[in-house]
Amino acid sequence: MSLIRGRFQKEADDAVMRYTASIPFDWRLYSYDIAGSTAHAQMLVKKGIISANDGKDIIRGLKAIQKEIESGKFQFKIELEDIHMSIESRLTELVGDAGARLHTARSRNDQVALDLRLFTRDAVVNTLEHIWDLQEALVALAEANLETFLPGYTHMQRAQPVLLAHHFLAYFEMLERDVSRFKDCFIRVDVMPLGSGALAGVAYDIDRKFVAKKLGFSQISRNSLDAVSDRDFVIEYEAAASLCMMHLSRLAEEMILWSTSEFGFIEIDDDYTTGSSIMPQKKNPDVAELARGKVGRVYGKLLGMLTVMKGLPLSYNRDLQEDKEGLFDVVDTLLSTLSVMTGLLGSLKINSLRMARALDQGYLLATDIADYLVKKGETFRSAHAAVGKLVNWAIENGRTFDNVKIEEYRQFSRLFEKDVYLITSKVSVEARNNPGGTSSVQVKTALVEAKKILLMKG
């Protein structure tokens, strides 16, 4: 029989019981529920609300339950609805009336809010650690490729030469913004709601700050109505996760493109690729493709939670049970994606020769040649037009910049001299020597800063 059906004359319908039960997924909160219950029991003893002996029995029983769950011996029952009632029921079986006294001065409403905050707080910490691992992989790739040049792209068209290290550090910056968002999220997760009761607080002389300190919270909630119904922290984690997954998807997309025979810039290790069921020659970047595909899954959970919350009046409503499955899935998806993308980056083989060959195609030095004319006294717009005509002529005649004769250059501007041939990809890159640019000086500076950031992580 359910522990909370004293007011009712019959048990819930089986279909209703299965429909409303959350134990198939919220069992994951068991360690947090036990931690919260332990701190709550200690507070009840401290305030003289329950006896010291009852407190000892409760804590002994909770430790035994944790061992049962972790060893797989614990029996979860659908009729007990959720992890909170499951633990309380088993506790009463183990320690008798003392177990039934544990729920004094709390409600399932503030209990579940506490458990979910504890879970999310740990999720934020784990997420940050996974992001830092990926950033370290990017820094390692950048450091190994400080002299590797490749085409930079706009509109998926070859645009200008850049350092490969600069390219990888762009993703470091994206992830650093993610770090900032998750750290910010932690501040709002780190609020202790226990003591809010069902909605109005509790009619006992409790010590909320004692419980908060025991559980490592930096502050307690200020409004009981808000505390039991607030799920902003869930939405905030899922929003930060959505942005992070978007960044991972962009990285995955480039790994997919770069590993094609059309690009050939990289080779992904066999550990992070799969074969075809019919085509023996295939080496498919399935890990990167799944990373790209799972973004929609995370976006969907965020939208789902926003939709749940948008019409809820204060305070607790059963709709809030829908907060957990989505959050669990987002956390699992983000952490696993960060992990496999870190491994994938560590497996990369860089084809610097193929990148260098790509620089010779597509007229990537056109902007530098226009700048060359500007430095000779031409206006930029005139220089832009002249080099545009030069590119059209070169395309029509199957020529590249390095095999255009000086007399042919001068057909487009009398300012061209033989020093135009000194313009190379390396010269182009080194010319971008302002902060944030792709010159080797700036990239090395950025790399040093990235390493400092990682040294100060946490």
MIFI-200285 format. One line per 5 residues: number of its first residue (from 1); for each residue x, z, y of N, C-alpha, C. Coordinates in steps of 0.1 Angstrom, whole numbers. Layout:
// MIFI-200285
NUM	X:Z:Y:X:Z:Y:X:Z:Y | ...
***
This chain:
// MIFI-200285
1	9:0:-12:0:0:0:9:0:12 | 5:-7:23:12:-8:35:12:6:42 | 23:9:48:25:23:55:16:24:67 | 11:13:72:4:14:85:-10:10:85 | -17:11:73:-31:7:72:-40:18:70
6	-37:30:75:-45:42:74:-59:40:81 | -59:32:91:-72:30:98:-81:20:91 | -76:13:81:-84:2:75:-89:7:61 | -100:1:58:-107:5:45:-103:-4:33 | -96:-15:36:-91:-23:25:-78:-30:29
11	-70:-34:19:-58:-41:21:-60:-55:27 | -49:-59:33:-50:-73:39:-51:-83:28 | -57:-94:31:-58:-106:21:-44:-110:18 | -42:-114:5:-29:-119:1:-23:-130:10 | -32:-139:13:-27:-151:22:-23:-146:35
16	-31:-136:41:-27:-130:54:-14:-123:53 | -12:-115:42:0:-108:40:12:-117:40 | 11:-128:33:22:-137:32:24:-144:46 | 13:-147:53:14:-154:65:21:-145:76 | 18:-132:76:22:-124:87:36:-117:84
21	40:-117:71:52:-110:67:64:-117:73 | 74:-109:78:86:-115:83:98:-112:74 | 96:-104:63:107:-100:55:115:-111:49 | 109:-123:46:117:-134:41:129:-138:50 | 128:-135:63:139:-139:72:145:-127:79
26	137:-117:83:142:-106:91:150:-96:83 | 151:-98:70:160:-89:62:174:-90:67 | 178:-100:74:191:-102:79:194:-91:90 | 184:-85:95:186:-74:105:189:-60:99 | 190:-60:85:191:-47:79:202:-38:84
31	214:-43:87:225:-34:91:222:-29:105 | 216:-37:113:213:-33:127:201:-23:127 | 192:-25:118:181:-15:117:186:-2:112 | 195:-2:103:201:11:98:210:17:109 | 217:9:116:225:15:127:217:21:138
36	206:14:142:197:19:152:190:32:147 | 185:32:134:178:43:128:188:55:127 | 200:53:124:210:64:123:212:70:137 | 214:62:147:215:68:161:203:75:165 | 191:69:162:179:76:166:177:89:159
41	181:90:146:180:103:139:189:113:145 | 201:109:148:211:118:155:205:123:168 | 199:115:175:193:119:188:181:129:186 | 173:126:176:162:135:173:167:149:169 | 178:150:161:184:163:158:189:169:170
46	197:162:179:203:167:191:192:173:200 | 180:167:201:170:172:210:160:182:203 | 163:185:190:155:195:183:141:190:179 | 140:177:179:127:171:175:125:171:160 | 136:169:152:136:171:138:148:181:135
51	148:187:123:158:196:119:171:189:116 | 182:197:116:195:192:112:195:187:98 | 188:195:89:188:191:75:181:178:73 | 169:176:80:162:163:79:171:152:84 | 179:155:95:188:144:100:198:140:90
56	204:150:83:214:148:73:208:140:61 | 196:143:57:190:136:46:187:122:50 | 182:120:62:179:106:67:192:98:67 | 202:103:73:215:95:73:220:92:60 | 220:102:51:224:100:37:216:89:30
61	203:89:32:194:79:27:196:66:32 | 199:65:45:202:52:52:214:46:46 | 225:54:44:237:49:38:235:43:24 | 227:51:17:224:46:3:216:33:3 | 207:31:12:199:19:13:208:7:17
66	218:10:26:227:-1:30:235:-6:18 | 239:4:10:247:0:-2:238:-8:-12 | 225:-4:-13:216:-11:-22:214:-25:-18 | 212:-27:-5:210:-41:1:222:-49:-1 | 234:-44:2:246:-51:1:250:-54:-13
71	246:-46:-23:249:-49:-37:238:-57:-44 | 227:-60:-36:217:-69:-42:207:-61:-50 | 207:-48:-50:198:-40:-58:185:-36:-51 | 185:-38:-38:173:-34:-30:162:-44:-33 | 150:-39:-35:138:-47:-38:130:-48:-25
76	129:-61:-20:121:-64:-8:107:-67:-13 | 97:-61:-7:83:-62:-10:75:-69:1 | 68:-79:-2:61:-87:8:50:-78:15 | 45:-68:8:34:-60:14:40:-50:24 | 53:-48:25:59:-40:35:62:-47:48
81	59:-60:48:59:-69:60:73:-72:65 | 81:-62:68:93:-65:75:105:-56:71 | 116:-58:77:128:-51:73:126:-36:77 | 120:-34:88:118:-20:93:110:-11:84 | 98:-17:80:90:-9:70:96:-8:57
86	103:-19:53:110:-19:40:120:-7:39 | 128:-6:49:138:5:49:131:19:50 | 121:20:59:115:33:60:108:37:47 | 102:28:40:95:31:28:105:35:17 | 116:28:16:126:32:6:133:45:10
91	134:48:23:140:60:28:132:72:23 | 118:70:25:109:81:21:110:84:6 | 111:73:-2:113:74:-16:125:83:-19 | 136:80:-12:148:87:-15:149:101:-10 | 144:104:2:146:117:8:133:125:11
96	122:119:7:109:126:9:105:126:24 | 99:138:28:93:139:41:102:136:52 | 115:139:50:125:136:61:124:122:65 | 123:113:55:122:99:58:110:95:66 | 99:102:64:87:99:71:88:104:86
101	97:113:88:99:119:102:108:110:111 | 115:100:105:124:92:112:117:84:123 | 105:80:121:98:71:131:93:79:143 | 95:92:143:90:100:154:97:95:167 | 89:93:178:94:89:191:99:75:192
106	94:67:183:97:52:184:86:44:178 | 85:31:182:75:22:177:83:10:171 | 76:3:162:82:-10:157:85:-19:169 | 78:-18:179:80:-27:191:94:-25:197 | 97:-12:200:111:-10:206:121:-11:195
111	118:-8:182:127:-9:171:132:-23:169 | 122:-33:168:126:-46:166:134:-52:178 | 130:-48:190:137:-52:202:152:-48:201 | 154:-35:197:167:-30:195:175:-38:185 | 169:-40:173:176:-47:162:180:-61:167
116	171:-68:174:174:-82:178:185:-82:188 | 185:-72:197:196:-72:207:209:-69:200 | 209:-60:191:222:-57:183:227:-70:176 | 217:-77:170:221:-89:163:227:-100:173 | 220:-101:184:224:-112:194:237:-108:201
121	239:-95:203:251:-91:209:263:-94:200 | 262:-92:187:272:-96:177:274:-111:177 | 262:-118:178:263:-133:177:271:-138:189 | 269:-132:201:276:-137:212:291:-135:210 | 295:-123:205:309:-120:203:315:-130:192
126	308:-133:182:312:-142:171:313:-156:177 | 304:-160:185:304:-173:191:316:-175:200 | 319:-165:208:331:-166:217:343:-167:209 | 345:-160:198:357:-161:189:358:-175:184 | 346:-181:180:347:-195:174:350:-205:185
131	345:-203:197:348:-212:208:363:-211:211 | 369:-199:211:383:-198:214:392:-204:203 | 387:-204:191:394:-211:180:395:-226:183 | 383:-231:187:383:-246:190:391:-249:202 | 391:-241:212:399:-243:224:414:-243:220
136	418:-234:211:432:-234:207:436:-246:200 | 427:-252:192:429:-265:185:431:-276:195 | 423:-276:206:424:-286:217:437:-285:224 | 441:-272:227:454:-270:234:466:-275:225 | 465:-272:212:475:-277:203:476:-292:203
141	465:-299:203:465:-314:203:470:-319:217 | 467:-312:228:471:-316:241:486:-315:242 | 492:-303:237:506:-301:237:514:-311:229 | 508:-315:218:515:-325:209:514:-339:215 | 506:-341:225:504:-355:230:505:-356:245
146	516:-350:250:518:-350:264:524:-364:269 | 528:-372:259:534:-385:263:527:-396:256 | 514:-393:252:506:-404:245:496:-409:256 | 496:-422:257:487:-428:267:476:-435:260 | 464:-436:266:453:-443:260:444:-448:271
151	435:-457:269:426:-461:279:415:-450:282 | 413:-447:294:401:-439:298:390:-448:300 | 378:-444:298:366:-452:298:356:-447:308 | 349:-457:314:336:-455:321:327:-465:316 | 314:-461:314:304:-470:309:308:-476:295
156	317:-469:288:322:-473:275:330:-486:277 | 335:-489:289:344:-500:292:358:-494:295 | 369:-501:291:382:-496:294:384:-496:309 | 389:-485:315:389:-483:329:403:-481:335 | 409:-470:331:423:-467:336:430:-460:326
161	444:-460:326:452:-453:317:451:-438:319 | 450:-430:309:451:-415:310:460:-410:299 | 464:-398:301:472:-391:290:462:-385:280 | 465:-387:267:456:-381:257:455:-366:258 | 465:-360:263:464:-345:265:454:-342:276
166	453:-350:286:443:-349:296:429:-350:291 | 427:-359:281:414:-362:275:410:-349:267 | 419:-344:259:416:-332:251:413:-320:260 | 420:-319:271:418:-307:279:405:-308:287 | 399:-320:288:386:-321:294:376:-313:285
171	377:-314:272:368:-306:263:371:-291:264 | 384:-288:266:387:-274:269:379:-268:281 | 378:-276:291:371:-272:303:356:-270:300 | 350:-280:293:336:-279:289:334:-265:281 | 342:-263:272:341:-251:264:343:-238:272
176	352:-239:282:354:-227:291:341:-224:298 | 334:-234:302:321:-231:309:311:-225:299 | 312:-229:286:304:-223:276:308:-208:274 | 321:-205:274:325:-191:273:319:-183:285 | 320:-189:297:314:-182:308:299:-179:306
181	292:-189:301:277:-187:299:275:-176:289 | 282:-176:278:280:-166:267:284:-152:272 | 294:-151:280:298:-138:285:287:-133:294 | 282:-142:302:271:-138:311:258:-134:303 | 256:-141:292:245:-138:284:246:-124:278
186	259:-120:274:261:-107:268:257:-96:278 | 259:-98:291:255:-87:300:241:-84:299 | 232:-94:298:218:-91:297:213:-88:283 | 221:-91:273:218:-87:259:221:-72:258 | 231:-67:265:237:-54:263:228:-43:270
191	215:-43:267:206:-33:273:198:-27:261 | 198:-13:261:192:-6:250:177:-3:253 | 168:-9:244:154:-8:247:147:4:240 | 154:10:230:148:21:222:144:32:231 | 132:38:229:127:48:237:115:43:246
196	113:30:245:102:24:252:89:25:245 | 90:29:232:78:31:224:71:17:222 | 57:18:220:50:6:218:49:-2:231 | 48:5:242:47:-2:255:49:7:267 | 46:20:265:45:29:276:55:40:277
201	65:39:268:75:50:266:70:60:255 | 76:71:253:72:80:242:70:94:248 | 62:102:242:58:115:247:67:126:241 | 80:124:240:89:133:235:101:134:245 | 108:145:245:119:147:253:131:141:246
206	133:128:247:144:121:240:156:119:250 | 167:115:244:179:112:252:183:97:249 | 178:88:257:180:74:255:195:71:258 | 201:77:267:215:74:270:224:78:258 | 221:89:251:228:93:239:228:81:229
211	216:76:226:214:65:217:222:53:221 | 221:50:234:228:38:239:243:39:237 | 248:51:240:263:54:238:266:52:223 | 258:58:214:261:57:200:262:42:195 | 253:34:201:252:20:197:261:11:206
216	268:16:215:277:8:223:271:0:234 | 259:4:238:252:-3:249:257:2:263 | 258:-7:272:263:-3:286:252:2:294 | 239:-1:291:228:4:300:216:5:291 | 206:12:297:193:13:290:182:5:299
221	172:1:292:161:-7:299:154:2:309 | 149:-4:320:143:3:331:128:3:330 | 122:-5:322:107:-6:322:103:-8:308 | 94:1:303:91:0:289:82:-12:285 | 73:-16:294:65:-28:292:74:-40:290
226	83:-42:299:92:-53:298:101:-52:286 | 106:-40:283:117:-39:273:111:-43:259 | 99:-40:256:94:-44:242:90:-58:241 | 88:-65:253:83:-79:252:93:-89:258 | 105:-84:263:115:-93:268:122:-100:257
231	122:-113:257:131:-121:248:139:-131:256 | 141:-128:269:150:-137:277:163:-139:271 | 168:-128:265:182:-128:259:183:-138:247 | 171:-140:240:171:-149:229:171:-163:235 | 163:-166:245:162:-179:251:176:-182:258
236	182:-172:264:195:-174:271:206:-178:261 | 206:-171:249:216:-175:239:213:-189:234 | 201:-192:232:197:-206:227:200:-216:237 | 198:-213:250:201:-223:261:217:-225:261 | 224:-214:261:239:-215:261:244:-223:249
241	237:-220:237:241:-227:225:238:-242:226 | 226:-245:232:223:-259:234:233:-267:242 | 238:-261:253:248:-267:261:261:-268:253 | 265:-258:246:277:-259:238:276:-269:227 | 264:-270:220:262:-280:210:263:-294:216
246	258:-296:228:259:-309:235:273:-313:237 | 282:-303:241:296:-306:243:302:-309:230 | 299:-302:219:304:-305:206:300:-319:201 | 287:-323:205:282:-336:201:290:-347:208 | 294:-345:221:301:-355:228:315:-357:222
251	321:-345:218:334:-346:211:333:-353:198 | 322:-349:190:320:-356:177:318:-371:179 | 311:-375:189:308:-389:192:321:-397:194 | 330:-391:201:343:-397:204:352:-398:191 | 351:-387:183:358:-388:170:353:-399:161
256	340:-400:161:333:-411:154:338:-425:158 | 337:-427:172:341:-440:177:356:-442:175 | 364:-432:178:379:-434:177:383:-437:162 | 376:-432:153:380:-434:139:375:-447:133 | 367:-455:141:363:-468:136:375:-478:135
261	373:-488:128:384:-499:127:384:-506:141 | 373:-506:148:373:-513:161:382:-505:171 | 382:-492:170:391:-484:179:404:-482:172 | 404:-474:161:415:-471:153:425:-461:160 | 420:-453:169:428:-444:176:432:-432:168
266	424:-428:159:426:-416:151:423:-419:136 | 427:-410:127:423:-410:114:419:-395:111 | 407:-393:106:402:-380:102:406:-378:88 | 411:-366:85:415:-363:71:404:-364:61 | 408:-366:49:398:-368:38:389:-355:37
271	394:-344:40:387:-331:39:374:-331:48 | 374:-340:58:363:-340:68:356:-353:68 | 357:-361:57:350:-373:56:344:-374:42 | 336:-384:40:330:-387:27:330:-402:24 | 327:-405:12:327:-419:8:313:-424:7
276	313:-437:4:300:-444:3:296:-445:-12 | 283:-444:-14:278:-445:-28:279:-459:-34 | 281:-469:-25:282:-483:-30:294:-490:-25 | 300:-486:-14:311:-494:-8:324:-486:-9 | 332:-490:-18:345:-482:-21:354:-481:-10
281	354:-490:0:363:-489:11:360:-480:22 | 347:-474:22:343:-466:33:349:-452:33 | 351:-448:45:355:-434:48:347:-429:60 | 336:-422:57:326:-419:67:329:-406:74 | 328:-406:87:330:-393:95:317:-384:95
286	313:-380:83:300:-373:81:300:-360:88 | 311:-353:89:311:-340:95:308:-341:110 | 315:-351:116:312:-353:131:298:-358:133 | 293:-367:124:279:-372:125:269:-361:124 | 271:-351:115:262:-340:114:263:-331:126
291	275:-329:131:276:-321:143:268:-328:155 | 269:-341:155:261:-348:165:246:-347:163 | 242:-347:150:228:-347:147:222:-333:148 | 229:-323:146:224:-309:146:220:-304:160 | 225:-312:170:221:-308:184:206:-308:186
296	199:-318:181:185:-318:182:178:-306:176 | 183:-301:165:178:-289:158:179:-277:168 | 190:-275:174:192:-264:184:183:-266:196 | 182:-278:201:173:-280:213:159:-277:209 | 155:-280:197:141:-278:192:138:-263:192
301	148:-255:187:146:-240:187:144:-234:201 | 152:-239:210:151:-235:224:137:-238:230 | 133:-250:228:120:-254:233:109:-246:226 | 110:-244:213:100:-236:206:99:-222:212 | 110:-215:215:110:-202:220:104:-201:234
306	108:-211:242:102:-212:256:87:-213:255 | 82:-221:245:68:-223:244:61:-211:239 | 67:-203:230:61:-191:226:60:-181:237 | 69:-181:246:69:-170:257:61:-174:269 | 58:-187:270:52:-191:283:39:-186:286
311	30:-182:276:17:-177:279:14:-163:275 | 25:-155:272:23:-142:267:20:-131:278 | 9:-124:277:7:-113:287:16:-101:282 | 18:-92:291:25:-79:287:16:-72:277 | 21:-65:267:35:-63:265:38:-70:252
316	38:-63:240:42:-69:228:30:-77:222 | 32:-89:217:23:-97:210:29:-102:197 | 22:-104:187:27:-108:174:34:-122:175 | 31:-129:185:38:-142:187:53:-140:187 | 57:-129:191:72:-126:193:79:-126:179
321	71:-125:168:77:-126:155:84:-139:153 | 80:-149:161:86:-163:160:100:-164:167 | 104:-152:172:117:-153:179:129:-154:169 | 128:-148:157:139:-146:148:144:-158:141 | 135:-165:134:139:-177:126:147:-187:134
326	142:-190:146:148:-199:155:162:-194:159 | 163:-182:163:176:-176:167:186:-176:156 | 181:-172:144:190:-172:133:196:-186:130 | 187:-195:131:191:-209:128:201:-214:139 | 198:-211:151:207:-215:162:221:-209:160
331	221:-196:158:234:-190:156:242:-196:144 | 235:-197:133:241:-203:121:247:-217:124 | 238:-225:130:242:-239:133:254:-240:143 | 253:-232:153:264:-233:163:277:-228:157 | 277:-217:150:289:-211:144:295:-221:134
336	287:-226:126:292:-235:115:298:-248:122 | 291:-253:132:296:-265:139:309:-263:146 | 310:-252:153:323:-248:159:334:-247:149 | 331:-241:138:341:-240:127:346:-253:122 | 336:-262:118:341:-274:112:347:-284:122
341	343:-283:134:349:-292:144:364:-287:147 | 366:-274:146:379:-269:148:388:-274:137 | 383:-273:124:390:-278:113:393:-293:114 | 383:-301:118:384:-315:120:395:-319:130 | 395:-312:141:406:-315:151:420:-312:145
346	421:-301:138:433:-298:132:438:-308:121 | 429:-317:116:432:-326:106:436:-340:112 | 434:-342:125:435:-355:131:449:-361:130 | 450:-374:127:462:-382:128:460:-391:140 | 469:-390:149:468:-398:162:476:-411:160
351	469:-422:162:475:-435:162:479:-440:176 | 491:-434:181:495:-437:194:498:-452:197 | 503:-459:186:506:-473:188:493:-481:190 | 482:-478:183:470:-485:186:464:-482:200 | 466:-469:204:462:-466:218:470:-474:228
356	483:-475:226:492:-483:235:488:-497:235 | 485:-503:224:480:-517:223:467:-519:231 | 459:-509:230:446:-510:238:448:-510:253 | 459:-504:257:462:-504:271:465:-518:277 | 470:-527:268:474:-540:272:463:-549:274
361	451:-545:270:439:-553:270:429:-547:280 | 421:-555:287:411:-550:295:415:-548:310 | 427:-552:314:431:-552:328:430:-538:334 | 435:-528:327:433:-514:331:441:-511:344 | 451:-519:347:459:-517:359:453:-523:372
366	441:-528:371:435:-535:383:435:-526:395 | 430:-514:393:429:-504:404:443:-502:410 | 453:-501:402:467:-498:407:472:-510:415 | 468:-522:410:473:-534:417:466:-535:431 | 453:-531:431:446:-531:444:452:-520:453
371	456:-509:448:463:-498:456:476:-504:461 | 483:-511:452:496:-518:456:494:-526:469 | 483:-534:469:481:-542:481:477:-534:493 | 470:-523:491:467:-514:502:479:-509:508 | 488:-505:500:501:-499:505:509:-509:512
376	507:-522:509:514:-533:516:507:-536:529 | 495:-530:532:489:-532:545:475:-538:544 | 470:-542:532:457:-548:530:446:-537:531 | 434:-540:535:423:-530:535:419:-529:520 | 413:-518:516:410:-516:502:399:-526:498
381	389:-528:506:379:-538:502:384:-552:500 | 393:-556:509:399:-569:507:408:-569:494 | 415:-559:492:424:-558:480:415:-558:468 | 404:-551:468:395:-550:457:390:-564:453 | 386:-571:464:381:-585:462:391:-594:456
386	403:-593:462:414:-602:457:418:-599:442 | 419:-587:439:422:-583:425:410:-587:415 | 398:-586:420:387:-590:412:388:-605:409 | 392:-613:419:393:-627:416:405:-630:407 | 416:-622:409:427:-623:400:423:-621:385
391	415:-610:383:411:-607:370:402:-618:364 | 393:-624:372:385:-635:367:394:-647:363 | 404:-650:371:413:-661:368:421:-658:355 | 426:-646:354:434:-642:342:425:-643:329 | 413:-639:330:404:-640:318:402:-654:315
396	399:-662:324:396:-677:322:408:-684:316 | 420:-679:320:432:-686:315:440:-678:304 | 433:-668:299:439:-660:287:452:-654:290 | 453:-648:302:465:-642:307:463:-627:309 | 474:-619:307:474:-605:311:483:-604:323
401	482:-592:330:489:-590:343:504:-592:341 | 509:-588:330:524:-589:329:529:-603:327 | 520:-613:323:525:-627:322:519:-636:332 | 514:-630:343:510:-638:355:523:-640:363 | 526:-653:367:538:-656:375:535:-651:389
406	546:-648:396:545:-643:410:539:-654:419 | 541:-667:416:535:-677:424:519:-677:422 | 515:-673:410:501:-673:407:495:-660:413 | 502:-649:413:498:-637:420:495:-640:435 | 504:-648:441:503:-650:456:492:-660:459
411	486:-666:449:474:-674:452:462:-665:456 | 463:-652:453:452:-643:456:456:-633:467 | 469:-632:470:473:-624:482:488:-627:485 | 491:-630:497:505:-633:501:513:-620:501 | 507:-609:499:514:-596:499:521:-593:486
416	517:-600:476:523:-598:463:538:-601:463 | 546:-592:458:561:-594:456:564:-591:441 | 576:-593:438:580:-591:424:579:-576:419 | 579:-567:429:577:-553:425:563:-550:419 | 554:-560:419:541:-558:413:543:-556:398
421	554:-562:392:557:-560:378:561:-546:374 | 564:-538:384:568:-524:381:556:-515:378 | 544:-521:380:532:-513:377:530:-513:362 | 531:-501:356:528:-499:342:518:-488:340 | 514:-487:327:505:-476:324:511:-462:328
426	524:-460:325:530:-448:328:530:-446:343 | 534:-456:351:534:-455:366:519:-452:371 | 509:-458:365:496:-456:368:492:-441:366 | 496:-436:355:492:-422:351:499:-412:361 | 513:-415:363:520:-406:371:516:-406:386
431	510:-417:390:505:-418:404:493:-408:406 | 486:-404:396:475:-395:397:479:-381:397 | 487:-377:408:494:-364:407:488:-354:416 | 475:-355:419:468:-344:426:462:-335:415 | 459:-322:420:454:-312:410:441:-318:403
436	441:-316:390:430:-322:382:432:-336:377 | 443:-342:382:446:-356:378:453:-357:364 | 456:-369:360:461:-372:347:476:-373:346 | 483:-371:358:498:-372:357:504:-361:348 | 516:-364:343:522:-354:334:524:-341:340
441	527:-341:353:529:-328:360:516:-320:360 | 505:-327:364:493:-320:365:487:-315:351 | 489:-324:341:485:-320:328:493:-309:322 | 506:-308:325:514:-297:320:509:-284:327 | 506:-285:340:501:-274:347:488:-269:341
446	479:-278:338:466:-275:332:468:-269:319 | 478:-274:311:480:-268:298:485:-254:299 | 494:-251:308:498:-237:311:487:-228:314 | 478:-233:323:466:-225:327:457:-223:315 | 455:-233:307:447:-232:295:452:-221:285
451	465:-221:284:472:-211:275:470:-197:281 | 471:-195:294:468:-183:301:454:-178:298 | 445:-187:299:431:-183:297:429:-178:283 | 435:-185:273:434:-180:260:441:-167:257 | 451:-164:264:458:-151:263:450:-140:268
456	441:-143:278:433:-133:284:419:-133:278 | 416:-140:268:403:-141:262:398:-127:258 | 385:-126:260:378:-113:256:378:-104:268
***
